[in-house]
Amino acid sequence: GLSLTVNDGDFISIIGANGAGKSTLFNEIAGTFLTDSGRIVLDVEDITMTPAHIRARSIGRLFQDPMKGTAPDMSIEENLALAAGMGGWLSRITSENRKAFRERLSLLGMGLEDRMRQPVGLLSGGQRQALTLLMATYHAPKVLLLDEHTAALDPGTAEKVLELTKSIVEDNHITCLMITHNMQS
């Protein structure tokens, strides 16, 4: 029985007890599973029956678990190539792509631009979550879903990822919904 209108550029925090349906709402928006009733409309287009992989072109998502959202056995560079829509194949990555990846990674301030060939599975949770944020917003989505994306991180890293999130969302004018238990976020 939820009716929710989100305007372009809104940043909405969703707070509720465990089991209240917050993640269910995100799963329905992202198309992970279909709604029992009602409609989901994005930019006047009814996407209720649109498969998740098609919705992913317009909807970015970060999960609570830093291990989700990346391919751990692939390099940082290959993960960014996936996000850029290149299929992640190293043979397709040009020197121009590498330069663009380095520039984006340097914005994180984590030194990942010097480790682009390193497998993502070797990154810390905070580094991985920051990379996932970059990937989810590589092509600015119409909507960004943040499902407690800092909950599994230590306080200092969580603060850095929140600052990065705020900066990327504001710079790209991304409409955002964020599930959180932290009233200060």
Accessible surface in RSA format (square Angstrom, percent):
REM  Atomic radii and reference values for relative SASA: ProtOr
REM  Chains: A
REM  Algorithm: Lee & Richards
REM  Probe-radius: 1.40
REM  Slices: 20
REM RES _ NUM      All-atoms   Total-Side   Main-Chain    Non-polar    All polar
REM                ABS   REL    ABS   REL    ABS   REL    ABS   REL    ABS   REL
RES GLY A   1   139.77 172.4   0.00   N/A 139.77 172.4  54.28 148.9  85.50 191.5
RES LEU A   2   121.80  67.8  84.93  60.8  36.87  92.7  87.61  61.5  34.19  92.0
RES SER A   3   109.76  92.8  78.79 105.2  30.97  71.4  47.91 102.0  61.86  86.7
RES LEU A   4    82.58  46.0  47.26  33.8  35.32  88.8  49.35  34.7  33.24  89.4
RES THR A   5   114.31  81.3  90.02  91.3  24.29  57.9  61.42  82.5  52.89  80.0
RES VAL A   6    46.78  30.8  18.22  16.5  28.56  68.8  18.22  15.8  28.56  77.5
RES ASN A   7    95.65  66.0  91.54  88.5   4.11   9.9  23.60  56.8  72.06  69.6
RES ASP A   8   117.53  82.3  88.25  87.8  29.28  69.2  41.93  98.7  75.59  75.4
RES GLY A   9    29.39  36.2   0.00   N/A  29.39  36.2   3.73  10.2  25.66  57.5
RES ASP A  10    44.76  31.4  39.96  39.8   4.80  11.4   9.27  21.8  35.49  35.4
RES PHE A  11    91.24  45.6  61.31  38.0  29.92  77.9  61.31  37.2  29.92  85.6
RES ILE A  12    45.19  25.7  42.38  31.6   2.81   6.8  45.19  32.5   0.00   0.0
RES SER A  13    53.25  45.0  28.61  38.2  24.64  56.8  16.45  35.0  36.80  51.6
RES ILE A  14    30.61  17.4  27.62  20.6   2.99   7.2  30.61  22.0   0.00   0.0
RES ILE A  15    88.00  50.1  56.59  42.2  31.41  75.7  56.59  40.7  31.41  85.2
RES GLY A  16    21.15  26.1   0.00   N/A  21.15  26.1  20.63  56.6   0.52   1.2
RES ALA A  17    75.59  69.5  58.74  90.6  16.85  38.3  68.61  96.6   6.98  18.5
RES ASN A  18   132.15  91.1 104.60 101.1  27.56  66.4  35.34  85.0  96.82  93.6
RES GLY A  19    86.48 106.6   0.00   N/A  86.48 106.6  42.29 116.1  44.19  99.0
RES ALA A  20    70.69  65.0  26.16  40.4  44.53 101.3  38.13  53.7  32.56  86.2
RES GLY A  21    31.57  38.9   0.00   N/A  31.57  38.9  23.57  64.7   8.00  17.9
RES LYS A  22    21.18  10.3  16.37  10.0   4.80  11.4  12.21  11.0   8.97   9.6
RES SER A  23    51.69  43.7  49.08  65.5   2.61   6.0  30.38  64.7  21.31  29.9
RES THR A  24    63.07  44.9  61.93  62.8   1.13   2.7  31.22  41.9  31.84  48.1
RES LEU A  25    29.31  16.3  27.36  19.6   1.95   4.9  29.00  20.4   0.30   0.8
RES PHE A  26     0.00   0.0   0.00   0.0   0.00   0.0   0.00   0.0   0.00   0.0
RES ASN A  27    32.74  22.6  32.74  31.6   0.00   0.0   0.00   0.0  32.74  31.6
RES GLU A  28    38.22  21.9  37.63  28.5   0.60   1.4   0.80   1.5  37.42  30.6
RES ILE A  29    24.14  13.7  24.14  18.0   0.00   0.0  24.14  17.4   0.00   0.0
RES ALA A  30    14.01  12.9  10.92  16.8   3.09   7.0  11.19  15.8   2.82   7.5
RES GLY A  31     9.50  11.7   0.00   N/A   9.50  11.7   0.05   0.1   9.44  21.2
RES THR A  32    86.74  61.7  57.52  58.3  29.22  69.6  52.07  69.9  34.67  52.4
RES PHE A  33    84.98  42.5  79.05  49.0   5.93  15.4  84.91  51.5   0.07   0.2
RES LEU A  34    87.51  48.7  72.73  52.0  14.78  37.2  73.55  51.7  13.96  37.6
RES THR A  35    29.51  21.0  11.56  11.7  17.95  42.8   9.74  13.1  19.77  29.9
RES ASP A  36   150.77 105.6 112.55 112.0  38.22  90.4  38.42  90.4 112.35 112.0
RES SER A  37    94.93  80.2  72.07  96.2  22.86  52.7  46.65  99.3  48.28  67.6
RES GLY A  38    56.44  69.6   0.00   N/A  56.44  69.6  36.15  99.2  20.29  45.4
RES ARG A  39   174.20  73.1 140.25  71.5  33.95  80.8  47.06  64.3 127.14  77.1
RES ILE A  40    28.17  16.0  25.29  18.8   2.88   6.9  28.17  20.3   0.00   0.0
RES VAL A  41    69.67  45.8  38.64  35.0  31.03  74.8  38.64  33.6  31.03  84.2
RES LEU A  42    27.85  15.5  25.79  18.4   2.07   5.2  26.51  18.6   1.35   3.6
RES ASP A  43    94.03  65.9  69.44  69.1  24.59  58.1  25.64  60.4  68.39  68.2
RES VAL A  44   149.51  98.4 118.32 107.1  31.19  75.2 121.51 105.6  28.00  76.0
RES GLU A  45   104.01  59.7  98.24  74.3   5.77  13.7  36.48  70.6  67.53  55.1
RES ASP A  46    70.74  49.6  48.73  48.5  22.01  52.0  27.84  65.5  42.91  42.8
RES ILE A  47    11.24   6.4  11.24   8.4   0.00   0.0  11.24   8.1   0.00   0.0
RES THR A  48    14.42  10.3  14.35  14.6   0.06   0.2  14.35  19.3   0.06   0.1
RES MET A  49   142.10  73.6 121.39  80.3  20.71  49.3 106.77  90.8  35.33  46.8
RES THR A  50    27.27  19.4  22.92  23.2   4.35  10.4  13.91  18.7  13.37  20.2
RES PRO A  51    68.95  50.3  59.13  53.9   9.82  35.7  68.95  56.9   0.00   0.0
RES ALA A  52    41.35  38.0  35.19  54.3   6.16  14.0  35.30  49.7   6.05  16.0
RES HIS A  53   128.61  70.3 112.80  78.4  15.81  40.4  87.91  90.6  40.70  47.4
RES ILE A  54    58.02  33.0  55.04  41.0   2.98   7.2  55.04  39.6   2.98   8.1
RES ARG A  55     6.92   2.9   1.29   0.7   5.63  13.4   6.07   8.3   0.85   0.5
RES ALA A  56    66.58  61.2  44.35  68.4  22.23  50.6  47.83  67.4  18.75  49.7
RES ARG A  57   181.38  76.2 145.87  74.4  35.51  84.6  67.40  92.1 113.99  69.1
RES SER A  58    25.49  21.5  23.92  31.9   1.57   3.6   3.76   8.0  21.73  30.4
RES ILE A  59    10.64   6.1   2.89   2.2   7.75  18.7   2.98   2.1   7.67  20.8
RES GLY A  60     7.01   8.6   0.00   N/A   7.01   8.6   7.01  19.2   0.00   0.0
RES ARG A  61    34.64  14.5  22.30  11.4  12.34  29.4  16.03  21.9  18.61  11.3
RES LEU A  62     0.00   0.0   0.00   0.0   0.00   0.0   0.00   0.0   0.00   0.0
RES PHE A  63    53.81  26.9  53.43  33.1   0.38   1.0  53.43  32.4   0.38   1.1
RES GLN A  64    82.76  46.3  80.56  58.9   2.20   5.2  17.99  38.3  64.77  49.1
RES ASP A  65    57.72  40.4  54.09  53.8   3.63   8.6  22.01  51.8  35.70  35.6
RES PRO A  66    11.93   8.7  11.93  10.9   0.00   0.0  11.93   9.8   0.00   0.0
RES MET A  67   104.09  53.9  93.35  61.8  10.74  25.6  87.55  74.4  16.53  21.9
RES LYS A  68   108.89  53.1 103.81  63.7   5.08  12.1  58.46  52.6  50.43  53.7
RES GLY A  69    41.46  51.1   0.00   N/A  41.46  51.1  21.63  59.3  19.83  44.4
RES THR A  70    19.57  13.9   0.00   0.0  19.57  46.7   5.11   6.9  14.46  21.9
RES ALA A  71    29.08  26.7  23.86  36.8   5.22  11.9  27.52  38.8   1.56   4.1
RES PRO A  72    60.98  44.4  59.44  54.2   1.54   5.6  59.44  49.1   1.54   9.6
RES ASP A  73   137.55  96.3 110.77 110.3  26.77  63.3  35.83  84.3 101.71 101.4
RES MET A  74    50.86  26.3  50.31  33.3   0.55   1.3  32.75  27.8  18.11  24.0
RES SER A  75    10.89   9.2   8.97  12.0   1.93   4.4   8.96  19.1   1.94   2.7
RES ILE A  76     0.00   0.0   0.00   0.0   0.00   0.0   0.00   0.0   0.00   0.0
RES GLU A  77     0.54   0.3   0.54   0.4   0.00   0.0   0.00   0.0   0.54   0.4
RES GLU A  78    34.88  20.0  34.88  26.4   0.00   0.0   0.89   1.7  33.99  27.8
RES ASN A  79     0.11   0.1   0.11   0.1   0.00   0.0   0.00   0.0   0.11   0.1
RES LEU A  80     0.00   0.0   0.00   0.0   0.00   0.0   0.00   0.0   0.00   0.0
RES ALA A  81     0.00   0.0   0.00   0.0   0.00   0.0   0.00   0.0   0.00   0.0
RES LEU A  82    74.46  41.5  58.83  42.1  15.63  39.3  59.17  41.6  15.29  41.1
RES ALA A  83    23.39  21.5   0.87   1.3  22.52  51.2  12.40  17.5  10.99  29.1
RES ALA A  84    21.91  20.1   6.99  10.8  14.91  33.9   6.99   9.8  14.91  39.5
RES GLY A  85    65.82  81.2   0.00   N/A  65.82  81.2  32.08  88.0  33.74  75.6
RES MET A  86    32.06  16.6  27.69  18.3   4.38  10.4  29.58  25.1   2.49   3.3
RES GLY A  87    32.84  40.5   0.00   N/A  32.84  40.5  21.91  60.1  10.93  24.5
RES GLY A  88     2.04   2.5   0.00   N/A   2.04   2.5   0.38   1.0   1.66   3.7
RES TRP A  89   163.57  65.6 163.37  79.1   0.20   0.5 144.45  77.0  19.12  31.0
RES LEU A  90    67.07  37.4  59.29  42.4   7.78  19.6  59.59  41.8   7.48  20.1
RES SER A  91   111.97  94.6  67.20  89.7  44.78 103.1  59.83 127.4  52.14  73.1
RES ARG A  92   135.76  57.0 122.16  62.3  13.60  32.4  41.97  57.4  93.78  56.8
RES ILE A  93    10.38   5.9   0.00   0.0  10.38  25.0   0.00   0.0  10.38  28.2
RES THR A  94    73.82  52.5  67.31  68.2   6.51  15.5  70.77  95.1   3.04   4.6
RES SER A  95    90.51  76.5  79.03 105.5  11.48  26.4  49.42 105.2  41.09  57.6
RES GLU A  96   141.37  81.2 133.94 101.3   7.43  17.7  48.76  94.3  92.62  75.6
RES ASN A  97    38.50  26.6  37.73  36.5   0.77   1.8   0.76   1.8  37.74  36.5
RES ARG A  98    60.48  25.4  60.48  30.8   0.00   0.0  30.37  41.5  30.11  18.2
RES LYS A  99   133.16  65.0 130.47  80.1   2.69   6.4  76.14  68.5  57.02  60.7
RES ALA A 100    38.55  35.4  35.01  54.0   3.54   8.1  37.59  52.9   0.97   2.6
RES PHE A 101     0.76   0.4   0.76   0.5   0.00   0.0   0.76   0.5   0.00   0.0
RES ARG A 102   102.34  43.0 101.50  51.7   0.84   2.0  32.42  44.3  69.92  42.4
RES GLU A 103    97.84  56.2  93.17  70.5   4.67  11.1  43.27  83.7  54.57  44.6
RES ARG A 104    76.12  32.0  75.86  38.7   0.27   0.6  14.03  19.2  62.09  37.6
RES LEU A 105     0.00   0.0   0.00   0.0   0.00   0.0   0.00   0.0   0.00   0.0
RES SER A 106    53.72  45.4  38.81  51.8  14.91  34.3  24.49  52.2  29.23  40.9
RES LEU A 107   133.63  74.4 110.45  79.0  23.18  58.3 115.07  80.8  18.56  49.9
RES LEU A 108     1.46   0.8   0.61   0.4   0.85   2.1   0.64   0.4   0.82   2.2
RES GLY A 109    56.85  70.1   0.00   N/A  56.85  70.1  31.59  86.7  25.26  56.6
RES MET A 110    35.39  18.3  13.99   9.3  21.40  50.9  23.30  19.8  12.09  16.0
RES GLY A 111    29.11  35.9   0.00   N/A  29.11  35.9  23.19  63.6   5.92  13.3
RES LEU A 112     0.02   0.0   0.02   0.0   0.00   0.0   0.02   0.0   0.00   0.0
RES GLU A 113    32.76  18.8  31.86  24.1   0.90   2.1   6.46  12.5  26.30  21.5
RES ASP A 114   103.85  72.7  71.20  70.9  32.65  77.2  30.39  71.5  73.46  73.3
RES ARG A 115    79.84  33.5  72.18  36.8   7.66  18.2  44.42  60.7  35.42  21.5
RES MET A 116    16.88   8.7  13.34   8.8   3.54   8.4  13.34  11.3   3.54   4.7
RES ARG A 117   150.48  63.2 132.22  67.4  18.26  43.5  62.79  85.8  87.69  53.1
RES GLN A 118    43.11  24.1  36.02  26.3   7.09  16.9  20.26  43.1  22.85  17.3
RES PRO A 119    54.08  39.4  54.08  49.3   0.00   0.0  54.08  44.7   0.00   0.0
RES VAL A 120     0.00   0.0   0.00   0.0   0.00   0.0   0.00   0.0   0.00   0.0
RES GLY A 121    35.89  44.3   0.00   N/A  35.89  44.3  12.72  34.9  23.16  51.9
RES LEU A 122   123.43  68.7  96.05  68.7  27.38  68.8 100.85  70.8  22.58  60.8
RES LEU A 123     8.77   4.9   0.00   0.0   8.77  22.0   0.16   0.1   8.61  23.2
RES SER A 124    62.84  53.1  48.77  65.1  14.06  32.4  52.64 112.1  10.20  14.3
RES GLY A 125    22.29  27.5   0.00   N/A  22.29  27.5  10.74  29.5  11.55  25.9
RES GLY A 126     5.21   6.4   0.00   N/A   5.21   6.4   0.90   2.5   4.31   9.7
RES GLN A 127    34.09  19.1  33.64  24.6   0.45   1.1   7.11  15.1  26.98  20.5
RES ARG A 128     5.55   2.3   5.55   2.8   0.00   0.0   0.00   0.0   5.55   3.4
RES GLN A 129     0.46   0.3   0.46   0.3   0.00   0.0   0.00   0.0   0.46   0.4
RES ALA A 130     0.00   0.0   0.00   0.0   0.00   0.0   0.00   0.0   0.00   0.0
RES LEU A 131     0.00   0.0   0.00   0.0   0.00   0.0   0.00   0.0   0.00   0.0
RES THR A 132     3.04   2.2   3.01   3.1   0.03   0.1   3.01   4.0   0.03   0.0
RES LEU A 133     0.00   0.0   0.00   0.0   0.00   0.0   0.00   0.0   0.00   0.0
RES LEU A 134     7.24   4.0   7.21   5.2   0.03   0.1   7.21   5.1   0.03   0.1
RES MET A 135    27.39  14.2  17.95  11.9   9.44  22.5  18.23  15.5   9.15  12.1
RES ALA A 136    21.77  20.0   3.76   5.8  18.01  41.0  14.84  20.9   6.93  18.4
RES THR A 137     7.69   5.5   2.22   2.3   5.46  13.0   0.00   0.0   7.69  11.6
RES TYR A 138    26.40  12.3  19.87  11.3   6.53  17.0   7.72   5.8  18.68  23.0
RES HIS A 139   117.21  64.1 103.75  72.1  13.46  34.4  84.05  86.6  33.16  38.6
RES ALA A 140    58.32  53.6  26.23  40.5  32.08  73.0  26.23  36.9  32.08  85.0
RES PRO A 141    10.21   7.4   3.72   3.4   6.50  23.6   5.01   4.1   5.21  32.4
RES LYS A 142    97.49  47.6  82.79  50.8  14.70  35.0  59.32  53.4  38.17  40.7
RES VAL A 143    13.92   9.2  13.92  12.6   0.00   0.0  13.92  12.1   0.00   0.0
RES LEU A 144     0.00   0.0   0.00   0.0   0.00   0.0   0.00   0.0   0.00   0.0
RES LEU A 145     0.00   0.0   0.00   0.0   0.00   0.0   0.00   0.0   0.00   0.0
RES LEU A 146     0.00   0.0   0.00   0.0   0.00   0.0   0.00   0.0   0.00   0.0
RES ASP A 147    13.31   9.3  13.31  13.2   0.00   0.0   1.20   2.8  12.11  12.1
RES GLU A 148    27.66  15.9  22.29  16.9   5.37  12.8   6.45  12.5  21.21  17.3
RES HIS A 149     2.41   1.3   2.02   1.4   0.39   1.0   0.55   0.6   1.86   2.2
RES THR A 150    23.03  16.4  20.24  20.5   2.80   6.7   0.00   0.0  23.03  34.8
RES ALA A 151    56.42  51.9  17.13  26.4  39.29  89.4  29.25  41.2  27.17  72.0
RES ALA A 152    60.61  55.7  22.69  35.0  37.92  86.2  33.54  47.2  27.07  71.7
RES LEU A 153    20.95  11.7   3.22   2.3  17.72  44.6   6.89   4.8  14.05  37.8
RES ASP A 154    85.85  60.1  72.76  72.4  13.09  31.0  42.16  99.2  43.69  43.6
RES PRO A 155   117.53  85.7 105.49  96.2  12.04  43.8 112.78  93.1   4.75  29.5
RES GLY A 156    50.57  62.4   0.00   N/A  50.57  62.4  38.81 106.5  11.76  26.3
RES THR A 157    34.02  24.2  28.98  29.4   5.04  12.0  11.46  15.4  22.56  34.1
RES ALA A 158    14.47  13.3  14.47  22.3   0.00   0.0  14.47  20.4   0.00   0.0
RES GLU A 159   106.67  61.2 104.30  78.9   2.37   5.6  31.84  61.6  74.83  61.1
RES LYS A 160    77.51  37.8  75.62  46.4   1.89   4.5  40.23  36.2  37.28  39.7
RES VAL A 161     0.00   0.0   0.00   0.0   0.00   0.0   0.00   0.0   0.00   0.0
RES LEU A 162    43.43  24.2  39.72  28.4   3.71   9.3  39.99  28.1   3.44   9.3
RES GLU A 163   103.79  59.6  95.77  72.5   8.03  19.1  45.02  87.1  58.77  48.0
RES LEU A 164    21.64  12.0  20.69  14.8   0.94   2.4  21.52  15.1   0.11   0.3
RES THR A 165     2.33   1.7   2.33   2.4   0.00   0.0   2.33   3.1   0.00   0.0
RES LYS A 166   128.16  62.5 126.10  77.4   2.06   4.9  70.81  63.7  57.35  61.1
RES SER A 167    51.11  43.2  45.63  60.9   5.49  12.6  27.02  57.5  24.10  33.8
RES ILE A 168    23.89  13.6  23.06  17.2   0.83   2.0  23.89  17.2   0.00   0.0
RES VAL A 169     9.53   6.3   9.12   8.3   0.41   1.0   9.12   7.9   0.41   1.1
RES GLU A 170   110.82  63.6  87.07  65.9  23.75  56.5  41.90  81.0  68.92  56.3
RES ASP A 171   117.19  82.1  79.23  78.9  37.95  89.7  28.21  66.4  88.98  88.7
RES ASN A 172    68.49  47.2  49.37  47.7  19.11  46.0   6.87  16.5  61.62  59.6
RES HIS A 173   117.80  64.4 105.04  73.0  12.76  32.6  78.39  80.8  39.41  45.9
RES ILE A 174     2.75   1.6   0.63   0.5   2.12   5.1   1.51   1.1   1.24   3.4
RES THR A 175     8.39   6.0   7.81   7.9   0.57   1.4   5.20   7.0   3.19   4.8
RES CYS A 176     0.00   0.0   0.00   0.0   0.00   0.0   0.00   0.0   0.00   0.0
RES LEU A 177     5.10   2.8   5.10   3.6   0.00   0.0   5.10   3.6   0.00   0.0
RES MET A 178     4.53   2.3   4.53   3.0   0.00   0.0   1.74   1.5   2.79   3.7
RES ILE A 179     0.61   0.3   0.37   0.3   0.24   0.6   0.37   0.3   0.24   0.6
RES THR A 180    11.88   8.4  11.09  11.2   0.79   1.9   4.87   6.5   7.00  10.6
RES HIS A 181    96.32  52.6  72.18  50.2  24.14  61.8  61.92  63.8  34.40  40.0
RES ASN A 182    73.83  50.9  65.90  63.7   7.94  19.1  26.74  64.4  47.09  45.5
RES MET A 183   144.25  74.7 111.25  73.6  33.01  78.6 108.58  92.3  35.68  47.3
RES GLN A 184   163.63  91.5 131.91  96.4  31.71  75.5  54.38 115.7 109.25  82.9
RES SER A 185    56.34  47.6   2.92   3.9  53.42 123.1  18.26  38.9  38.08  53.4
END  Absolute sums over single chains surface
CHAIN  1 A     9982.8       7498.7       2484.1       5457.1       4525.7
END  Absolute sums over all chains
TOTAL          9982.8       7498.7       2484.1       5457.1       4525.7
